[in-house]
């Protein structure tokens, strides 16, 4: 499994290249804060991208392999740092 990387634009996270864990590998989870201040734990294997949340860029929008998304309060730099650490 290949970890996520930060592309040319430091404000966008490109997720792992494979969405399915292989036998014997670990699955990484990261905790963030939802806009309503509730914690949320996200499986990093399911993340496709992370970018500043529209429309004002306050927080981050995380997009998943199934096309859904989750906005979190953490800024993109903190989200990318945490995702890269967990990769």
C-alpha positions in Angstrom: 0.0 0.0 0.0 1.3 3.4 -0.9 0.9 6.3 1.6 -0.7 9.7 0.8 1.4 12.5 -0.5 1.2 16.2 -0.9 1.2 17.3 -4.5 2.5 20.4 -6.1 -0.2 22.5 -4.3 0.4 22.3 -0.6 -3.3 23.0 0.0 -4.5 19.7 -1.4 -3.9 16.2 -0.1 -4.0 13.3 -2.5 -5.0 10.1 -0.7 -3.5 6.6 -0.8 -3.2 5.0 -4.2 -5.1 1.9 -3.2 -8.4 1.9 -1.3 -8.4 -1.6 -0.1 -6.1 -2.8 2.7 -4.0 -5.8 1.9 -3.8 -8.8 4.3 -1.4 -8.2 7.2 -1.4 -4.4 6.7 -2.7 -1.9 9.3 -5.6 0.5 8.8 -4.9 4.1 10.0 -7.5 6.3 11.5 -7.2 10.0 12.3 -9.5 12.0 14.6 -10.7 15.5 13.5 -13.4 17.9 14.7 -16.7 18.2 12.9 -18.1 21.8 12.3 -20.5 21.1 15.3 -17.5 20.5 17.6 -18.1 16.7 17.7 -15.1 14.4 17.2 -15.0 12.2 14.1 -12.6 9.4 13.4 -11.8 8.9 9.7 -10.3 5.8 8.0 -7.4 7.2 6.0 -7.6 4.4 3.4 -10.9 5.9 2.3 -9.7 9.4 1.6 -9.3 10.6 -2.0 -8.6 14.3 -1.4 -8.5 17.0 1.3 -8.8 20.7 0.3 -9.8 24.0 2.0 -13.5 23.8 2.7 -15.6 26.0 0.4 -16.8 28.8 0.3 -14.5 30.6 2.7 -11.7 28.1 3.2 -12.3 27.9 6.9 -11.6 24.3 7.8 -11.1 21.4 5.4 -13.3 19.3 3.1 -12.3 15.6 3.0 -13.6 13.6 0.1 -13.9 9.8 0.2 -13.7 7.0 -2.3 -17.5 6.6 -2.4 -17.9 10.3 -3.4 -19.1 11.6 -0.1 -17.3 14.3 1.9 -16.8 15.5 5.4 -16.0 19.0 6.5 -13.8 19.4 9.5 -12.7 22.4 11.6 -9.0 21.8 11.3 -7.2 23.9 8.7 -5.7 22.1 5.6 -2.1 22.4 6.8 -3.0 20.5 10.0 -5.1 17.9 8.2 -2.3 17.2 5.6 0.3 16.9 8.4 -1.8 14.4 10.3 -2.6 12.4 7.2 1.0 12.3 6.1 2.1 11.1 9.6 -0.5 8.3 9.6 0.4 7.1 6.1 
